[in-house]
Amino acid sequence: MHGQHRRERWHMKMHRMGGHGRGMGRGGGRPGGRALGHGDLRLLILSLIAETPRHGYDLIQEIETRTGGTYKPSPGVMYPALEIIQDLGWAEVRQENGKKTFHITAEGEAELVREAATIEAVRTRLADLLRADESADPTDIRSAMHRLRHAVISAARETSADEARQRRIVEILAAAKDEIAGLG
């Protein structure tokens, strides 16, 4: 009965936040919306903390990485979702190195088992976003900017990203900026 009460509280929160549809938005349904519905995001978060305990910012970055930079949940989306996961008893928070780190609970593991098919669908959608390296629309500037941002972040995060590599990245970006500015 206790689990049912938590589920009801979660549905009430989702209603107040504007819904909890699955598969809505960019990458999974209607263009221009979210890449993931609220329900999808909470399950994705839960599966990521099942892999390894994580803090909120790490979760945001991991989702961005897994979508090739095409989707990065904002803190305004991430932290309420983490609060809901805690309220449901699916995760607990521990202070580690001055950060709140989220760890999955036994109830969270059980939810992952119950929602295995949905989680697989979400992961497939993320893989599709990652593979969508080239936009179908050659005039889609926003997608091109997302891909560029992801490429820059990935290159700068490489363990071999020494000062010379970082300087080269800056040179490439400066040249691109100058070429684009010259169009006007």
GUNUZA-934050 format. One record per atom (N, C-alpha, C): x, y, z; residue in one letter. Coordinates in nm, 2 decimals. Each point is the difference from the previous one (the first is absolute). Example, Ala and Ser with C-alpha at 12.3 -4.5 7.8 and 13.67 -1.06 7.14 Angstrom:
<atoms>
1.32/-0.57/0.78/a .
-0.09/0.12/0.00/a .
0.09/0.12/0.00/a .
-0.04/0.11/-0.07/s .
0.09/0.11/0.00/s .
-0.08/0.11/0.08/s .
</atoms>
This chain:
<atoms>
0.08/-0.12/0.00/m .
-0.08/0.12/0.00/m .
0.09/0.13/0.00/m .
0.11/-0.01/0.07/h .
0.09/0.11/0.01/h .
0.05/0.04/-0.14/h .
0.04/-0.10/-0.08/g .
0.04/0.03/-0.14/g .
-0.11/0.06/-0.08/g .
-0.12/-0.04/0.01/q .
-0.11/0.06/-0.07/q .
-0.02/0.15/0.04/q .
0.01/0.03/0.13/h .
-0.01/0.14/0.04/h .
0.11/0.08/-0.07/h .
0.12/-0.05/0.00/r .
0.11/0.07/-0.07/r .
-0.03/0.03/-0.15/r .
-0.05/-0.11/-0.06/r .
-0.03/0.02/-0.15/r .
-0.11/0.11/-0.02/r .
-0.10/0.00/0.09/e .
-0.10/0.10/-0.01/e .
0.06/0.14/0.02/e .
0.09/0.02/0.09/r .
0.07/0.13/0.03/r .
0.08/0.04/-0.13/r .
0.06/-0.10/-0.06/w .
0.08/0.03/-0.12/w .
-0.09/0.05/-0.11/w .
-0.11/-0.07/-0.02/h .
-0.09/0.04/-0.11/h .
-0.06/0.14/0.03/h .
-0.03/0.03/0.13/m .
-0.04/0.14/0.03/m .
0.11/0.10/-0.03/m .
0.12/-0.03/0.03/k .
0.11/0.09/-0.03/k .
0.02/0.02/-0.15/k .
-0.01/-0.11/-0.08/m .
0.01/0.01/-0.14/m .
-0.11/0.08/-0.06/m .
-0.12/-0.01/0.05/h .
-0.11/0.08/-0.05/h .
0.03/0.15/0.03/h .
0.05/0.03/0.11/r .
0.03/0.14/0.03/r .
0.11/0.06/-0.08/r .
0.10/-0.09/-0.04/m .
0.11/0.04/-0.09/m .
-0.04/0.00/-0.15/m .
-0.11/-0.04/-0.03/g .
-0.04/0.01/-0.14/g .
-0.01/-0.14/-0.07/g .
0.00/-0.10/0.07/g .
-0.02/-0.13/-0.07/g .
0.12/-0.09/0.02/g .
-0.02/-0.13/-0.04/h .
0.10/-0.10/0.00/h .
0.00/-0.09/-0.11/h .
-0.03/0.05/-0.12/g .
-0.01/-0.08/-0.12/g .
0.13/-0.07/-0.04/g .
-0.01/-0.11/-0.06/r .
0.11/-0.07/-0.05/r .
0.02/0.02/-0.15/r .
0.13/0.02/-0.04/g .
0.03/0.00/-0.14/g .
-0.04/0.13/-0.07/g .
-0.02/0.11/0.08/m .
-0.05/0.12/-0.06/m .
0.13/0.08/-0.04/m .
-0.02/0.08/-0.10/g .
0.10/0.10/-0.03/g .
0.11/-0.04/-0.10/g .
0.10/0.09/-0.01/r .
0.11/-0.02/-0.09/r .
0.06/-0.13/0.02/r .
0.02/-0.08/-0.11/g .
0.06/-0.13/0.01/g .
-0.09/-0.11/0.03/g .
-0.12/0.03/0.04/g .
-0.09/-0.11/0.03/g .
-0.15/0.03/-0.03/g .
-0.03/0.10/-0.07/g .
-0.14/0.03/-0.03/g .
-0.01/0.13/-0.07/g .
-0.07/0.09/0.06/r .
-0.03/0.13/-0.06/r .
0.13/0.09/0.00/r .
0.02/0.06/-0.12/p .
0.12/0.09/-0.01/p .
-0.02/0.12/0.09/p .
0.12/0.05/0.05/g .
0.00/0.12/0.08/g .
-0.02/-0.02/0.15/g .
-0.04/-0.12/0.04/g .
-0.02/-0.02/0.14/g .
0.12/-0.06/0.07/g .
-0.02/-0.06/0.12/r .
0.10/-0.06/0.07/r .
0.05/-0.13/-0.07/r .
0.13/-0.04/0.02/a .
0.05/-0.12/-0.05/a .
-0.06/-0.12/0.07/a .
-0.03/0.02/0.13/l .
-0.06/-0.10/0.09/l .
-0.11/0.05/0.08/l .
-0.10/-0.08/0.02/g .
-0.11/0.04/0.09/g .
0.05/0.00/0.14/g .
-0.08/0.06/0.09/h .
0.04/-0.01/0.14/h .
0.02/-0.14/0.06/h .
-0.09/-0.09/-0.04/g .
0.00/-0.13/0.05/g .
0.12/-0.07/-0.06/g .
0.04/0.03/-0.13/d .
0.12/-0.06/-0.06/d .
0.12/0.05/0.07/d .
0.01/0.12/0.03/l .
0.11/0.06/0.06/l .
0.03/-0.06/0.14/l .
-0.11/-0.02/0.08/r .
0.02/-0.06/0.13/r .
0.06/-0.14/-0.01/r .
-0.05/-0.08/-0.09/l .
0.05/-0.13/-0.02/l .
0.14/0.00/-0.05/l .
0.03/0.09/-0.09/l .
0.14/0.01/-0.05/l .
0.09/0.03/0.12/l .
-0.04/0.10/0.08/i .
0.09/0.04/0.11/i .
0.01/-0.12/0.09/i .
-0.10/-0.07/0.03/l .
0.00/-0.12/0.09/l .
0.10/-0.10/-0.06/l .
-0.01/-0.03/-0.13/s .
0.09/-0.10/-0.06/s .
0.15/0.05/0.01/s .
0.02/0.13/-0.02/l .
0.14/0.05/0.01/l .
0.06/-0.01/0.14/l .
-0.09/0.03/0.10/i .
0.06/-0.02/0.14/i .
0.01/-0.14/0.04/i .
-0.07/-0.09/-0.07/a .
0.02/-0.14/0.02/a .
0.13/-0.05/-0.05/a .
0.05/0.07/-0.11/e .
0.13/-0.04/-0.06/e .
0.11/0.05/0.10/e .
-0.01/0.12/0.05/t .
0.10/0.05/0.10/t .
-0.07/0.12/0.07/t .
0.02/0.02/0.13/p .
-0.05/0.11/0.07/p .
0.05/0.13/-0.07/p .
-0.09/0.10/-0.01/r .
0.03/0.12/-0.07/r .
-0.06/0.12/0.07/r .
0.06/0.12/-0.03/h .
-0.06/0.12/0.05/h .
-0.08/0.07/-0.12/h .
-0.08/0.10/0.03/g .
-0.08/0.06/-0.10/g .
0.07/0.05/-0.12/g .
0.11/0.07/0.02/y .
0.07/0.06/-0.12/y .
0.06/-0.11/-0.08/y .
0.05/-0.11/0.06/d .
0.05/-0.11/-0.07/d .
-0.11/-0.07/-0.09/d .
-0.12/-0.01/0.06/l .
-0.11/-0.06/-0.08/l .
-0.03/0.09/-0.12/l .
0.00/0.13/0.01/i .
-0.03/0.09/-0.11/i .
0.10/-0.03/-0.11/i .
0.13/0.00/0.04/q .
0.11/-0.02/-0.10/q .
-0.01/-0.14/-0.06/q .
-0.03/-0.10/0.08/e .
-0.01/-0.14/-0.06/e .
-0.11/-0.01/-0.10/e .
-0.11/0.06/0.02/i .
-0.11/0.00/-0.09/i .
0.03/0.08/-0.13/i .
0.07/0.11/0.02/e .
0.05/0.08/-0.12/e .
0.09/-0.09/-0.08/e .
0.09/-0.07/0.06/t .
0.10/-0.08/-0.07/t .
-0.07/-0.11/-0.07/t .
-0.10/-0.07/0.06/r .
-0.07/-0.11/-0.06/r .
-0.09/0.04/-0.11/r .
-0.03/0.13/-0.02/t .
-0.08/0.04/-0.11/t .
0.08/0.08/-0.10/t .
0.13/-0.01/0.01/g .
0.09/0.07/-0.10/g .
-0.02/0.15/0.01/g .
-0.04/0.05/0.12/g .
-0.01/0.14/0.02/g .
-0.14/0.06/-0.05/g .
-0.08/-0.09/-0.05/t .
-0.13/0.05/-0.05/t .
-0.10/0.03/0.11/t .
0.02/-0.06/0.12/y .
-0.09/0.03/0.11/y .
0.08/0.01/0.13/y .
-0.02/0.11/0.07/k .
0.06/0.02/0.13/k .
-0.11/0.05/0.09/k .
-0.04/-0.08/0.09/p .
-0.11/0.05/0.10/p .
0.05/0.11/0.08/p .
-0.08/0.10/0.02/s .
0.04/0.11/0.08/s .
-0.01/-0.03/0.15/s .
0.07/0.07/0.08/p .
-0.01/-0.02/0.15/p .
-0.15/0.01/0.04/p .
-0.08/0.09/-0.06/g .
-0.14/0.01/0.03/g .
-0.08/-0.12/-0.03/g .
0.05/-0.09/-0.08/v .
-0.07/-0.12/-0.03/v .
0.06/-0.12/0.08/v .
0.13/0.00/0.01/m .
0.08/-0.10/0.07/m .
-0.03/-0.01/0.15/m .
0.01/0.11/0.07/y .
-0.01/0.00/0.14/y .
-0.14/-0.04/0.05/y .
-0.11/0.05/-0.06/p .
-0.13/-0.04/0.04/p .
-0.02/-0.15/-0.02/p .
0.05/-0.05/-0.11/a .
-0.01/-0.15/-0.03/a .
0.08/-0.08/0.11/a .
0.12/0.05/0.04/l .
0.07/-0.07/0.10/l .
-0.08/0.01/0.14/l .
-0.06/0.11/0.02/e .
-0.08/0.01/0.12/e .
-0.12/-0.11/0.00/e .
-0.06/-0.01/-0.11/i .
-0.11/-0.10/-0.01/i .
0.05/-0.14/0.02/i .
0.12/-0.03/-0.06/i .
0.06/-0.13/0.01/i .
0.02/-0.03/0.15/i .
0.05/0.10/0.07/q .
0.03/-0.01/0.15/q .
-0.14/-0.02/0.07/q .
-0.09/0.08/-0.03/d .
-0.13/-0.01/0.07/d .
-0.07/-0.14/-0.02/d .
0.03/-0.06/-0.11/l .
-0.06/-0.13/-0.03/l .
0.08/-0.11/0.07/l .
0.11/0.04/0.06/g .
0.09/-0.10/0.07/g .
0.08/-0.08/-0.10/g .
0.02/0.05/-0.12/w .
0.08/-0.08/-0.10/w .
0.14/0.04/0.00/w .
0.04/0.10/0.07/a .
0.14/0.04/0.02/a .
0.02/0.07/0.13/a .
0.12/0.00/0.05/e .
0.03/0.07/0.12/e .
0.12/0.08/-0.03/e .
0.02/0.11/0.08/v .
0.10/0.09/-0.02/v .
0.11/-0.02/0.11/v .
0.12/0.01/-0.04/r .
0.11/-0.01/0.09/r .
0.10/0.12/-0.03/r .
0.05/0.06/0.10/q .
0.10/0.11/-0.02/q .
0.14/-0.07/-0.03/q .
0.06/0.03/-0.11/e .
0.13/-0.06/-0.04/e .
0.08/0.12/-0.06/e .
0.11/0.03/0.06/n .
0.09/0.10/-0.05/n .
-0.07/0.13/-0.02/n .
-0.09/0.03/0.10/g .
-0.07/0.13/-0.01/g .
-0.12/0.00/-0.09/g .
-0.03/-0.11/-0.07/k .
-0.11/0.00/-0.10/k .
-0.10/-0.10/0.05/k .
-0.13/0.03/-0.04/k .
-0.11/-0.10/0.02/k .
0.01/-0.10/-0.11/k .
0.03/-0.13/0.04/t .
0.01/-0.11/-0.10/t .
-0.12/-0.09/0.02/t .
-0.07/-0.03/-0.11/f .
-0.12/-0.08/0.00/f .
0.04/-0.15/-0.02/f .
-0.06/-0.08/0.09/h .
0.02/-0.15/-0.01/h .
-0.13/-0.06/-0.01/h .
-0.01/-0.11/-0.08/i .
-0.12/-0.07/-0.02/i .
-0.03/-0.08/0.13/i .
-0.13/-0.02/0.03/t .
-0.05/-0.08/0.11/t .
-0.06/-0.13/-0.06/t .
-0.03/-0.09/0.09/a .
-0.06/-0.13/-0.04/a .
-0.14/0.03/-0.07/a .
-0.07/0.10/0.05/e .
-0.13/0.04/-0.07/e .
0.03/0.05/-0.14/e .
0.11/0.08/-0.01/g .
0.04/0.05/-0.14/g .
0.04/-0.12/-0.09/g .
0.07/-0.09/0.05/e .
0.03/-0.12/-0.08/e .
-0.12/-0.07/-0.05/e .
-0.10/-0.02/0.09/a .
-0.13/-0.06/-0.03/a .
-0.07/0.08/-0.11/a .
0.00/0.13/0.01/e .
-0.06/0.08/-0.11/e .
0.07/-0.02/-0.13/e .
0.13/-0.01/0.00/l .
0.07/-0.03/-0.13/l .
-0.04/-0.13/-0.06/l .
-0.03/-0.10/0.08/v .
-0.04/-0.13/-0.05/v .
-0.14/0.02/-0.06/v .
-0.09/0.07/0.08/r .
-0.14/0.02/-0.05/r .
0.00/0.07/-0.13/r .
0.09/0.10/-0.02/e .
-0.01/0.09/-0.11/e .
0.11/-0.04/-0.11/e .
0.05/-0.12/0.00/a .
0.11/-0.04/-0.09/a .
-0.03/0.03/-0.14/a .
-0.12/-0.02/-0.05/a .
-0.03/0.02/-0.14/a .
0.00/0.15/-0.03/a .
-0.05/0.08/0.09/t .
0.00/0.15/-0.02/t .
0.15/0.05/0.00/t .
0.08/-0.05/0.09/i .
0.14/0.04/0.01/i .
0.07/-0.03/-0.13/i .
-0.03/-0.12/-0.05/e .
0.07/-0.04/-0.13/e .
-0.04/0.09/-0.11/e .
-0.13/0.04/-0.01/a .
-0.05/0.09/-0.10/a .
0.07/0.14/0.01/a .
0.02/0.04/0.13/v .
0.06/0.13/0.02/v .
0.15/-0.01/-0.05/v .
0.07/-0.10/0.04/r .
0.14/-0.02/-0.04/r .
0.01/-0.01/-0.15/r .
-0.10/-0.06/-0.07/t .
0.00/-0.01/-0.15/t .
-0.01/0.14/-0.05/t .
-0.09/0.08/0.05/r .
-0.02/0.14/-0.04/r .
0.12/0.08/0.02/r .
0.07/-0.02/0.11/l .
0.13/0.07/0.02/l .
0.11/-0.04/-0.10/l .
0.00/-0.13/-0.03/a .
0.10/-0.05/-0.10/a .
-0.03/0.06/-0.14/a .
-0.13/0.02/-0.03/d .
-0.04/0.06/-0.12/d .
0.04/0.14/-0.01/d .
-0.01/0.07/0.11/l .
0.05/0.14/0.01/l .
0.15/0.01/-0.02/l .
0.07/-0.09/0.06/l .
0.14/0.00/-0.01/l .
0.04/-0.03/-0.15/l .
-0.07/-0.09/-0.07/r .
0.03/-0.04/-0.13/r .
-0.04/0.11/-0.10/r .
-0.09/0.09/0.04/a .
-0.05/0.10/-0.09/a .
0.11/0.11/-0.01/a .
0.12/-0.03/-0.04/d .
0.11/0.09/0.00/d .
-0.02/0.11/-0.11/d .
-0.07/-0.03/-0.10/e .
-0.02/0.10/-0.11/e .
-0.15/0.02/-0.01/e .
-0.04/0.13/0.00/s .
-0.14/0.04/-0.01/s .
-0.05/-0.03/-0.14/s .
-0.12/-0.05/0.00/a .
-0.07/-0.02/-0.13/a .
-0.02/0.13/-0.08/a .
-0.01/0.11/0.08/d .
-0.02/0.13/-0.06/d .
0.13/0.08/0.00/d .
0.06/0.03/-0.11/p .
0.12/0.07/-0.01/p .
0.00/0.14/0.05/p .
-0.12/0.05/0.02/t .
-0.02/0.14/0.05/t .
-0.03/0.00/0.15/t .
0.01/-0.11/0.06/d .
-0.03/-0.01/0.15/d .
0.12/0.05/0.08/d .
0.01/0.13/0.02/i .
0.12/0.05/0.07/i .
0.01/-0.04/0.14/i .
-0.12/-0.01/0.07/r .
0.00/-0.04/0.14/r .
0.06/-0.14/0.02/r .
-0.03/-0.10/-0.08/s .
0.05/-0.13/0.01/s .
0.15/0.00/-0.03/s .
0.04/0.08/-0.10/a .
0.15/0.01/-0.03/a .
0.07/0.06/0.12/a .
-0.06/0.09/0.07/m .
0.07/0.06/0.11/m .
0.01/-0.10/0.12/m .
-0.10/-0.08/0.02/h .
0.00/-0.11/0.10/h .
0.11/-0.10/-0.03/h .
0.01/-0.04/-0.13/r .
0.11/-0.09/-0.04/r .
0.14/0.06/0.02/r .
0.01/0.12/-0.03/l .
0.13/0.07/0.01/l .
0.03/0.01/0.15/l .
-0.09/0.04/0.08/r .
0.02/0.01/0.15/r .
0.05/-0.13/0.05/r .
-0.07/-0.11/-0.04/h .
0.03/-0.13/0.05/h .
0.14/-0.04/-0.04/h .
0.04/0.03/-0.13/a .
0.13/-0.04/-0.05/a .
0.11/0.08/0.08/a .
-0.03/0.12/0.03/v .
0.10/0.08/0.08/v .
0.02/-0.05/0.14/v .
-0.12/-0.03/0.06/i .
0.01/-0.05/0.14/i .
0.07/-0.13/0.00/i .
-0.03/-0.09/-0.09/s .
0.06/-0.13/-0.01/s .
0.15/0.01/-0.02/s .
0.04/0.08/-0.09/a .
0.14/0.02/-0.03/a .
0.08/0.06/0.12/a .
-0.06/0.09/0.07/a .
0.06/0.07/0.11/a .
0.01/-0.09/0.12/a .
-0.09/-0.10/0.01/r .
0.00/-0.09/0.12/r .
0.09/-0.12/-0.02/r .
0.05/-0.02/-0.12/e .
0.09/-0.11/-0.03/e .
0.12/0.01/0.10/e .
0.04/-0.12/0.05/t .
0.11/0.00/0.10/t .
0.13/0.05/-0.06/t .
0.01/0.00/-0.14/s .
0.12/0.05/-0.06/s .
-0.02/0.15/-0.04/s .
-0.10/0.06/0.06/a .
-0.03/0.15/-0.04/a .
0.10/0.09/0.08/a .
0.12/0.00/-0.06/d .
0.11/0.08/0.06/d .
-0.02/0.15/-0.04/d .
0.09/0.08/0.04/e .
-0.01/0.14/-0.04/e .
0.00/0.03/-0.15/e .
0.08/-0.08/-0.07/a .
0.01/0.02/-0.15/a .
-0.13/-0.04/-0.06/a .
-0.07/-0.11/0.05/r .
-0.12/-0.04/-0.06/r .
-0.11/0.11/0.03/r .
0.00/0.05/0.12/q .
-0.10/0.10/0.04/q .
0.02/0.12/-0.09/q .
0.12/0.04/-0.02/r .
0.03/0.12/-0.08/r .
-0.05/-0.02/-0.14/r .
0.02/-0.12/-0.06/r .
-0.05/-0.03/-0.13/r .
-0.15/0.00/-0.01/r .
-0.07/-0.04/0.10/i .
-0.14/0.00/0.00/i .
-0.05/0.15/0.00/i .
0.07/0.08/0.08/v .
-0.04/0.15/0.00/v .
0.03/0.06/-0.14/v .
0.11/-0.04/-0.06/e .
0.03/0.06/-0.14/e .
-0.11/-0.04/-0.10/e .
-0.04/-0.13/0.01/i .
-0.10/-0.04/-0.10/i .
-0.13/0.07/0.03/i .
-0.04/0.02/0.12/l .
-0.12/0.07/0.03/l .
0.01/0.15/-0.04/l .
0.11/0.06/0.02/a .
0.02/0.14/-0.04/a .
-0.01/0.02/-0.15/a .
0.06/-0.10/-0.07/a .
-0.01/0.01/-0.15/a .
-0.14/-0.02/-0.05/a .
-0.08/-0.09/0.07/a .
-0.14/-0.02/-0.04/a .
-0.08/0.12/0.03/a .
0.03/0.06/0.12/k .
-0.08/0.13/0.03/k .
0.03/0.11/-0.10/k .
0.13/0.01/-0.04/d .
0.03/0.11/-0.10/d .
-0.06/-0.03/-0.13/d .
-0.01/-0.12/-0.04/e .
-0.06/-0.04/-0.13/e .
-0.15/0.03/0.00/e .
-0.06/-0.04/0.11/i .
-0.15/0.03/0.01/i .
-0.02/0.15/0.01/i .
0.08/0.07/0.08/a .
-0.02/0.15/0.01/a .
0.02/0.06/-0.14/a .
0.08/-0.05/-0.08/g .
0.02/0.05/-0.14/g .
-0.11/-0.01/-0.09/g .
-0.10/-0.09/0.03/l .
-0.11/-0.02/-0.08/l .
-0.10/0.12/0.00/l .
0.00/0.07/0.11/g .
-0.09/0.12/0.01/g .
0.03/0.11/-0.07/g .
</atoms>
